[in-house]
Amino acid sequence: MPVAFAPLDPSSPSSPSSPPGLQSPPRPRQRLRPTRLLHVVRLPHHPAVLAWGLAAVFAALYTCVGVNRHRRGLTKAYDLGIFEQAVRAYADGQAPIVPLKAPGYDLLGDHFHPLLAVLAPAYRAFPSPLTLVVAQALLMALAVVPLTRWAHQVAGPRVALLVGCATGASWGIVRAAADDFHEIAFAVPLLAFAATALGRRRPRAAALWSLPLLLVKEDLGLTVAAVGLLIAHQARQDRRTPLPGLALALIGVAATALTLLVVLPAFNPNGGFDYWQQLDAGGGQAAPLWTLPLRLCWPPIKWLLLFLLAATTGFLGLRSPLALLCAPTLAWRLLSTNPHYWGVSYHYSAVLMPIAFAALVDAVQRAHASDRATGTDTGPAPATPRPVRRALAVTALVTVVTLPLYPLHEVVMPEAWSTSPRLTETRAMLRLIPDDTTVAASNRLAAQLTGRAEVTLVCQDPVGPGPDWVAVDLRDPSVQSPCATAATARMLAAYQSQGYHRLIDRDGLLLLKHP
């Protein structure tokens, strides 16, 4: 009769692999390194699922923050109101005339951003400032996709998760996504795709992704030139002709010169470029060349910008040539006399974020290639080099530390979703203003009205008989910019002397009606 034997446990003392009377030595307990904590998370192995999933999450977060800030009345005429008036004009098939800048002001004379016209169909279907807010959220979140997919290819899903989350939660993009609307929303995904194509050595794709930057803003032509120079450099390394890259660089420089010297002055009411004076030494004189190095690094607030930008990628991104794509933007910002450009506030650093993270992924790729070349990495799966692990840890730390300092944390703040009595009073006042009328308003109130009325700033001298309505919030902390307090007081006194009826004058809220 056959006898069935139970399978022996190889780890048991009585198994054939262990002599009788002897036990196998216990396995050494492995230490759980911080970099292995990500192994607890089960991630999709298809890079597209991870990349588009993260993009969808950040698009939803940006939208929540942006829409809620507009609901709370925190958006402003400068800049959401200005761009809504421009897109509204495009949607009506007209030139982008923006009364908030000045009567009859063509916005193409301020900055060169004709790519804004692609938002016209969406605005025509949904005529609201929230259309611009949502469009910006989608564009900013789109930058996560190419960087996450490339990181997945280079180092696997866990590093891709870290890169994708760090990109979406980066201080530059988050600040811009919550700060009204700006044309550079188009530049963020374009730069992400262009830099990724450069890192993957796909010069044609890099050139095609970078060329639309010429239609986003006039200074980005220099970034296109930098892309061209890197394409030429890679071609020489691969023993190919550098002429296509050099041609792209020439196109970028020529487009910038043409825009600054011809196009913008042609549309500008003053016949020039309004921002030249921010690069002079004061008094309309050009700055001496010997002062340029000093201006690049002084005052010390500029050090904070450079340090935080490098720390965002764990300082490893500095090893990649892709980091040079930041040079044109950093140069004009640091050389400018406008202190708003020097720090880490506002929206100016958004275009630097996709470049920085592309440089990080490229540096990781180079580190793996170096290990393979030296024979250090011989396993079936690529091991993460120690410098890369340290850099990724610093990147994660910077992301966590800066997250509470920028508006993305408002999603989980109960007070950010409440409606204050002051907000209720403001809404009630604005409801008294009919649609399709002319209104002179203070900065934040203007952004609430541009979708349904022709709005100018209260400090501007009116053209013709004057606006039908005047709406001012004297407690608005942004009321001093772009309108000086004295200019606002002067115009309010002028309107009241002309017989405007005071319908509301309560707690800093003032509503006047044309007689």
C-alpha positions in Angstrom: 0.0 0.0 0.0 1.5 3.3 -1.1 2.4 5.7 1.7 2.0 9.5 1.2 4.6 11.6 2.7 4.0 15.3 3.7 6.5 17.6 2.1 9.3 18.6 4.3 9.9 22.2 5.4 13.4 23.1 4.2 13.8 25.4 7.2 12.9 22.8 9.7 15.7 21.0 11.7 14.6 17.6 10.4 14.7 18.5 6.7 17.4 16.9 4.5 19.2 20.2 4.2 19.9 20.2 7.9 21.9 17.5 9.6 20.1 15.7 12.4 20.5 17.6 15.7 21.5 20.8 14.1 19.3 23.8 13.4 19.8 26.3 10.6 21.2 29.6 11.9 18.5 32.3 12.1 18.4 34.7 9.2 19.8 38.2 10.0 17.1 40.7 10.5 17.3 43.4 7.7 17.2 47.0 8.6 14.4 49.0 6.9 16.1 51.9 5.2 14.2 55.1 4.6 14.4 54.5 0.8 12.6 51.1 1.3 9.6 52.7 2.8 8.2 53.3 -0.7 8.2 49.5 -1.2 5.2 49.3 1.1 3.2 51.2 -1.5 1.9 49.0 -4.4 2.3 51.0 -7.6 1.0 50.5 -11.1 3.8 49.2 -13.3 2.5 50.9 -16.4 4.1 54.3 -16.5 1.1 56.0 -18.2 -1.3 54.9 -15.5 0.9 56.4 -12.8 1.7 59.6 -14.7 -1.8 60.4 -15.8 -3.2 59.4 -12.4 -0.8 61.9 -10.6 -1.7 64.6 -13.2 -5.4 64.1 -12.5 -4.9 64.4 -8.8 -2.9 67.6 -9.0 -5.3 69.1 -11.6 -8.1 68.5 -9.1 -6.1 70.0 -6.3 -5.1 73.1 -8.3 -8.6 73.6 -9.4 -10.0 73.4 -5.9 -7.5 75.9 -4.6 -7.9 78.3 -7.6 -11.7 78.2 -7.7 -12.0 78.5 -3.9 -9.7 81.6 -3.9 -11.8 83.2 -6.5 -14.9 82.3 -4.5 -13.4 84.1 -1.5 -12.7 87.2 -3.5 -8.9 86.8 -3.4 -8.3 87.0 -7.2 -7.4 90.4 -8.6 -7.7 92.6 -11.6 -3.9 92.2 -12.0 -3.8 89.6 -13.4 -6.9 87.4 -13.6 -9.1 90.4 -14.7 -6.6 91.5 -17.3 -6.3 88.1 -18.9 -10.0 87.5 -18.8 -10.6 90.7 -20.7 -8.0 89.6 -23.3 -9.5 86.1 -23.8 -13.0 87.5 -23.8 -12.0 89.8 -26.7 -10.4 86.8 -28.5 -13.7 84.9 -28.0 -15.6 87.7 -29.6 -13.2 87.7 -32.6 -11.5 91.0 -31.6 -8.1 92.3 -30.7 -7.2 91.8 -27.0 -8.1 95.3 -25.9 -7.9 95.4 -22.1 -9.5 98.5 -20.4 -8.0 97.4 -17.0 -4.6 98.4 -18.4 -5.7 101.6 -20.0 -8.5 102.8 -22.4 -8.0 101.0 -25.7 -4.9 99.2 -24.5 -3.9 96.2 -26.7 -2.4 93.6 -24.4 0.0 92.4 -27.2 1.8 95.7 -26.5 2.5 94.6 -22.9 3.7 91.0 -23.4 3.7 88.9 -26.5 1.4 86.0 -25.7 -0.8 85.2 -28.8 -1.1 81.6 -27.6 -3.8 82.8 -25.2 -6.2 82.8 -28.2 -6.5 79.0 -27.9 -8.6 79.5 -24.8 -11.2 81.5 -26.8 -13.4 78.5 -27.7 -13.5 77.3 -24.1 -14.3 80.8 -22.8 -17.0 81.3 -25.5 -18.7 78.1 -24.2 -18.1 79.0 -20.5 -17.8 82.8 -20.2 -16.3 83.0 -16.7 -13.0 83.8 -15.0 -13.2 80.3 -13.7 -12.6 79.0 -17.2 -9.1 80.5 -17.1 -8.5 79.2 -13.5 -9.4 75.6 -14.5 -7.4 75.8 -17.8 -4.4 76.9 -15.8 -4.8 74.0 -13.4 -5.0 71.5 -16.2 -2.0 72.9 -18.0 0.2 73.0 -14.9 -0.7 69.5 -13.9 0.1 68.2 -17.4 3.8 68.9 -16.7 3.8 65.9 -14.3 3.1 63.4 -17.1 6.4 63.4 -19.2 8.6 63.7 -16.1 6.9 60.9 -14.3 7.0 58.6 -17.3 10.7 59.4 -17.9 11.6 58.7 -14.3 9.7 55.4 -14.5 11.8 54.4 -17.4 15.0 55.5 -15.7 14.6 54.2 -12.2 11.3 52.4 -11.8 7.9 53.2 -10.4 8.9 54.3 -6.9 11.3 57.0 -8.1 8.7 58.0 -10.6 6.2 58.4 -7.9 8.6 60.6 -5.9 9.4 62.7 -9.0 5.8 63.1 -10.0 4.6 64.1 -6.5 7.6 66.5 -6.0 6.9 68.1 -9.4 3.2 68.6 -8.8 3.7 69.8 -5.2 6.7 72.0 -6.1 6.7 75.5 -4.6 7.0 77.2 -8.0 4.1 75.4 -9.7 1.8 75.5 -6.7 2.3 79.2 -6.2 1.5 79.9 -9.8 -1.5 77.6 -10.0 -3.1 79.5 -7.1 -2.1 83.0 -8.2 -4.8 84.2 -10.5 -3.9 83.3 -14.2 -0.8 83.9 -16.2 0.3 83.1 -19.7 3.2 81.0 -18.5 0.7 78.3 -17.7 1.3 77.2 -21.3 5.1 77.2 -20.8 5.1 74.8 -17.9 4.0 71.7 -19.8 5.8 72.7 -23.0 9.1 72.9 -21.1 8.4 69.6 -19.3 7.9 67.8 -22.7 10.9 69.6 -24.3 13.3 69.0 -21.5 12.2 65.3 -21.3 12.8 64.9 -25.0 16.3 66.4 -24.6 17.1 64.0 -21.8 15.9 61.1 -24.0 18.0 62.4 -26.9 15.1 63.1 -29.1 16.2 66.3 -30.7 13.3 66.7 -33.2 10.7 66.3 -30.4 12.6 68.7 -28.2 12.6 71.3 -31.0 8.9 70.9 -31.8 7.9 71.1 -28.1 10.0 74.2 -27.6 8.9 76.2 -30.6 5.4 77.1 -29.3 7.2 78.9 -26.4 7.8 81.7 -28.8 4.1 82.5 -28.7 3.9 82.3 -24.9 6.1 85.2 -23.8 8.8 87.3 -25.3 11.6 86.2 -23.0 11.1 82.5 -23.7 12.7 82.8 -27.1 16.0 82.8 -25.2 15.0 79.5 -23.6 14.3 78.1 -27.1 17.8 79.2 -28.0 19.2 77.3 -25.0 17.3 74.2 -26.2 18.9 74.6 -29.6 22.3 74.9 -28.1 21.8 71.7 -26.1 20.6 69.9 -29.2 23.7 71.0 -31.0 25.9 69.9 -28.1 24.3 66.4 -28.1 24.7 66.2 -31.8 28.4 66.8 -31.6 28.7 64.2 -28.8 26.9 61.7 -31.1 29.0 62.7 -34.1 26.1 64.2 -35.9 25.8 67.6 -37.5 24.9 70.4 -35.0 23.3 72.6 -37.7 19.7 71.8 -36.7 20.3 72.8 -33.1 22.2 75.9 -34.1 19.4 76.9 -36.4 16.9 76.5 -33.6 19.1 78.7 -31.3 19.2 81.3 -34.0 15.4 81.2 -34.4 15.0 81.7 -30.7 17.3 84.7 -30.5 15.9 86.3 -33.6 12.3 85.8 -32.4 13.2 87.5 -29.1 14.8 90.4 -30.9 12.0 90.8 -33.3 9.4 90.7 -30.6 11.1 93.2 -28.3 12.2 95.7 -31.0 9.4 95.5 -33.5 6.2 93.6 -32.4 5.7 94.9 -28.9 6.4 98.6 -29.8 4.0 98.3 -32.7 1.1 97.4 -30.3 2.2 99.4 -27.3 0.5 102.9 -27.0 3.8 104.4 -26.0 5.7 102.9 -29.0 8.2 100.9 -27.0 8.7 98.0 -24.5 7.5 99.0 -21.1 10.0 96.9 -19.2 13.3 98.1 -20.5 13.7 100.5 -17.5 13.8 97.5 -15.2 17.1 96.6 -16.6 18.8 100.0 -16.4 20.8 101.5 -13.6 18.3 104.2 -12.8 17.7 107.5 -14.4 17.2 105.8 -17.8 21.0 105.0 -18.1 22.2 101.6 -19.0 23.9 99.7 -16.2 27.7 99.5 -16.5 28.9 96.0 -17.5 31.2 95.7 -14.4 28.1 95.9 -12.2 26.4 92.9 -13.7 28.0 90.2 -11.6 27.1 92.1 -8.5 23.5 92.5 -9.6 23.3 88.8 -10.2 24.0 88.0 -6.5 22.9 91.0 -4.5 20.7 91.6 -2.5 20.9 88.3 -0.6 17.3 87.4 -1.3 18.5 86.2 -4.6 20.6 83.6 -2.8 17.4 82.1 -1.4 16.0 81.7 -4.9 19.1 79.9 -6.1 19.5 77.8 -3.0 15.9 76.6 -3.0 15.9 75.9 -6.7 19.0 73.7 -6.3 17.7 72.0 -3.1 14.4 71.2 -4.8 16.3 68.6 -6.8 18.5 67.5 -4.0 21.4 69.5 -5.6 21.9 66.5 -7.9 20.1 68.3 -10.8 23.1 70.7 -11.0 25.1 67.8 -12.6 22.9 67.8 -15.6 23.3 70.0 -18.7 19.5 70.4 -18.7 19.9 72.8 -15.7 21.3 75.3 -18.1 17.8 75.8 -19.5 17.1 77.8 -16.4 19.9 80.3 -17.2 17.9 82.7 -19.5 15.0 83.1 -17.0 17.3 83.4 -14.0 19.4 86.0 -15.8 16.6 88.5 -16.6 15.1 88.0 -13.1 18.3 88.6 -11.2 19.4 91.5 -13.4 16.1 93.3 -13.1 15.6 96.1 -10.7 12.1 94.8 -9.9 12.4 93.1 -6.4 9.3 91.0 -7.1 11.5 88.9 -9.5 14.2 88.1 -7.0 12.4 85.9 -4.5 10.3 82.8 -4.3 6.9 84.4 -4.3 4.5 85.1 -7.2 4.4 83.0 -10.4 7.8 83.7 -11.8 9.4 80.4 -10.8 6.8 78.1 -12.3 8.8 77.8 -15.6 11.9 76.7 -13.6 10.2 73.7 -12.0 9.9 71.3 -15.0 13.5 72.1 -16.0 14.8 71.4 -12.6 13.1 68.1 -12.3 14.1 67.1 -15.8 17.6 67.8 -14.7 17.1 65.6 -11.7 15.9 62.7 -13.7 18.7 63.2 -16.2 21.3 63.1 -13.4 19.7 59.9 -12.0 20.0 58.4 -15.5 23.6 59.4 -15.7 24.4 58.0 -12.3 22.9 54.6 -13.3 24.8 54.7 -16.6 28.1 55.4 -14.7 27.5 52.5 -12.4 26.9 50.2 -15.3 30.0 51.4 -17.1 32.2 50.8 -14.0 30.7 47.4 -13.3 29.3 48.6 -9.9 25.7 47.7 -10.9 25.7 44.0 -11.8 22.3 42.9 -10.5 19.3 42.1 -12.6 17.5 45.2 -11.5 19.3 48.6 -11.3 20.3 49.5 -7.8 19.9 53.1 -6.8 23.4 54.7 -6.2 23.9 56.3 -2.8 24.2 59.9 -4.1 20.9 59.4 -5.9 19.3 58.1 -2.7 20.5 61.1 -0.8 19.3 63.6 -3.5 15.9 62.0 -3.6 15.7 62.2 0.2 16.5 65.9 0.0 13.9 66.4 -2.7 11.3 64.8 -0.6 12.3 66.8 2.4 12.1 70.1 0.5 8.7 69.2 -0.9 7.3 68.4 2.6 8.8 71.5 4.2 7.6 73.9 1.6 4.1 72.4 1.2 2.6 74.2 4.2 4.1 77.5 3.0 2.3 77.6 -0.3 -1.5 77.6 -1.1 -1.9 73.8 -1.8 -2.4 73.2 2.0 -5.6 75.3 1.8 -7.4 72.2 0.5 -7.4 70.8 4.1 -8.0 74.1 6.0 -11.6 74.4 7.2 -11.4 78.2 7.4 -10.5 78.4 3.8 -13.8 76.9 2.8 -16.0 79.1 5.1 -17.9 82.1 4.1 -17.3 85.2 6.3 -19.9 87.9 6.9 -17.6 90.3 5.0 -17.7 88.1 1.9 -21.5 87.8 2.1 -21.7 91.7 2.2 -19.4 92.0 -0.7 -21.4 89.6 -2.8 -24.6 91.4 -2.0 -23.1 94.7 -3.1 -21.8 93.3 -6.4 -25.2 91.8 -7.1 -26.6 95.3 -7.3 -24.5 96.0 -10.4 -26.3 94.9 -13.6 -24.7 93.0 -16.4 -23.2 94.7 -19.5 -22.6 98.0 -17.7 -19.4 100.0 -17.1 -17.7 99.7 -13.7 -14.7 101.4 -12.1 -13.6 99.0 -9.3 -10.8 98.3 -6.9 -8.3 95.5 -7.6 -10.1 92.4 -6.1 -13.6 93.5 -6.9 -12.7 94.0 -10.6 -11.8 90.3 -10.9 -15.4 89.5 -9.8 -16.9 91.7 -12.5 -14.9 91.3 -15.7 -16.9 88.3 -16.9 -20.2 90.4 -17.1 -19.2 94.0 -17.3 -16.7 96.4 -18.9 -14.4 97.1 -15.9 -11.6 99.7 -15.4 -9.6 100.4 -12.3 -11.0 103.0 -10.0 -7.8 105.1 -10.0 -7.9 105.6 -13.8 -9.3 108.8 -15.2 -12.5 108.0 -17.1 -13.0 108.4 -20.8 -16.3 110.1 -21.7 -19.1 110.6 -19.2 -17.7 108.2 -16.7 -18.6 104.6 -15.5 -22.1 103.6 -14.6 -21.0 102.2 -11.3 -18.0 102.6 -8.9 -17.3 99.7 -6.5 -14.5 99.9 -4.0 -13.3 97.8 -1.1 -11.1 100.1 1.0 -10.1 97.2 3.2 -8.6 95.3 0.3 -4.9 94.9 1.1 -4.1 94.9 -2.6 -6.0 98.2 -3.1 -2.6 100.1 -3.0 -1.4 98.2 -6.1 -1.8 98.8 -9.0 -3.7 101.8 -7.7 -2.0 104.1 -5.2 -4.2 105.0 -2.2 -4.0 108.7 -3.0 -5.1 108.1 -6.6 -8.1 106.1 -5.4 -9.1 108.8 -2.9 -8.8 111.5 -5.6 -11.0 109.7 -8.0 -13.6 108.8 -5.4 -13.8 112.5 -4.4 -14.2 113.4 -8.1 -17.0 110.9 -8.6 -18.9 112.2 -5.6 -18.4 115.8 -6.7 -20.0 114.8 -10.1 -23.1 113.7 -8.3 -22.7 110.0 -8.1 -25.2 108.5 -5.6 -23.7 106.7 -2.7 -25.8 103.5 -2.4 -23.5 101.6 0.0 -20.9 103.0 2.4 -20.4 100.4 5.1 -17.2 99.0 6.7 -15.0 100.0 3.8 -17.3 98.8 1.1 -18.4 101.7 -1.2 -20.8 101.6 -4.1 -21.6 104.7 -6.2 -24.0 105.0 -9.1 -23.9 107.4 -11.9 -26.6 110.1 -11.5 
